[in-house]
């Protein structure tokens, strides 16, 4: 749930220094916030995301996550780092994508203490991480591409569902679904403005606890 929510804040055409601020709500109740910032690094782009649970929820299920995606248009993800602090689930993870393999290093807290290990998966040229995938949707719109979930490559299908007015602005709606069952089981609808900036104004993310609505609070551009 929280990974998908945080990722939404990252989607968008490349804009140096852009900051997007979102609020997530569940059953109409504010559940958390996320902020993402885009910066350039040579030919690649780096997006850093921070998401946390609302104060009322932190006592029941605290969330304090950090995501970093290094991505280049047309070539997919290069590196994806995650720091998850979600209740008792605590994990640091680094994915490196190259022409020989996808290497995933994990450092996770178990009952007996922290454990570190590394897994290698078959290379998948052009594959996206969960964050760069959302950038791709905002830039390219409808289509089909592959996303690496952390354990497997999952095909994702994006369908344009028409034009709608959201908060007084004209938007395109996109419905996002995984093609086959896998680790990425989320279903999502995303509303993106039709102007040049193509700002994601709203999203509805399907979760096990019910739909979560993500709403743009503010967009900052230097």
Secondary structure in CASP SS format (residue, H / E / C, confidence):
PFRMAT SS
TARGET T0000
AUTHOR 0000-0000-0000
METHOD secondary structure of the structure
MODEL  1
X C 1.00
X H 1.00
X H 1.00
X H 1.00
X H 1.00
X H 1.00
X H 1.00
X H 1.00
X C 1.00
X C 1.00
X C 1.00
X C 1.00
X C 1.00
X C 1.00
X C 1.00
X C 1.00
X C 1.00
X C 1.00
X E 1.00
X E 1.00
X E 1.00
X E 1.00
X E 1.00
X E 1.00
X E 1.00
X E 1.00
X C 1.00
X C 1.00
X E 1.00
X E 1.00
X E 1.00
X E 1.00
X E 1.00
X E 1.00
X E 1.00
X E 1.00
X E 1.00
X E 1.00
X E 1.00
X E 1.00
X E 1.00
X C 1.00
X C 1.00
X E 1.00
X E 1.00
X E 1.00
X E 1.00
X E 1.00
X E 1.00
X E 1.00
X E 1.00
X E 1.00
X E 1.00
X C 1.00
X H 1.00
X H 1.00
X H 1.00
X H 1.00
X H 1.00
X H 1.00
X H 1.00
X C 1.00
X E 1.00
X E 1.00
X E 1.00
X E 1.00
X E 1.00
X E 1.00
X E 1.00
X E 1.00
X E 1.00
X E 1.00
X C 1.00
X C 1.00
X C 1.00
X E 1.00
X E 1.00
X E 1.00
X E 1.00
X E 1.00
X E 1.00
X E 1.00
X E 1.00
X E 1.00
X E 1.00
X E 1.00
X C 1.00
X C 1.00
X E 1.00
X E 1.00
X E 1.00
X E 1.00
X E 1.00
X E 1.00
X E 1.00
X E 1.00
X E 1.00
X C 1.00
X C 1.00
X C 1.00
X E 1.00
X E 1.00
X E 1.00
X E 1.00
X E 1.00
X E 1.00
X E 1.00
X E 1.00
X E 1.00
X E 1.00
X C 1.00
X C 1.00
X E 1.00
X E 1.00
X E 1.00
X E 1.00
X E 1.00
X E 1.00
X E 1.00
X E 1.00
X E 1.00
X E 1.00
X C 1.00
X C 1.00
X C 1.00
X C 1.00
X C 1.00
X E 1.00
X C 1.00
X H 1.00
X H 1.00
X H 1.00
X H 1.00
X H 1.00
X H 1.00
X H 1.00
X H 1.00
X H 1.00
X H 1.00
X H 1.00
X C 1.00
X C 1.00
X E 1.00
X E 1.00
X E 1.00
X E 1.00
X E 1.00
X E 1.00
X C 1.00
X C 1.00
X C 1.00
X C 1.00
X E 1.00
X E 1.00
X E 1.00
X E 1.00
X E 1.00
X E 1.00
X E 1.00
X E 1.00
X E 1.00
X E 1.00
X E 1.00
X E 1.00
X E 1.00
X E 1.00
X C 1.00
X C 1.00
X E 1.00
X E 1.00
X E 1.00
X E 1.00
X E 1.00
X E 1.00
X E 1.00
X E 1.00
X E 1.00
X E 1.00
X C 1.00
X C 1.00
X C 1.00
X C 1.00
X C 1.00
X C 1.00
X C 1.00
X C 1.00
X C 1.00
X E 1.00
X E 1.00
X E 1.00
X E 1.00
X E 1.00
X E 1.00
X C 1.00
X C 1.00
X C 1.00
X C 1.00
X C 1.00
X C 1.00
X E 1.00
X E 1.00
X E 1.00
X E 1.00
X E 1.00
X E 1.00
X C 1.00
X C 1.00
X C 1.00
X C 1.00
X C 1.00
X C 1.00
X E 1.00
X E 1.00
X E 1.00
X E 1.00
X E 1.00
X E 1.00
X E 1.00
X E 1.00
X E 1.00
X C 1.00
X C 1.00
END
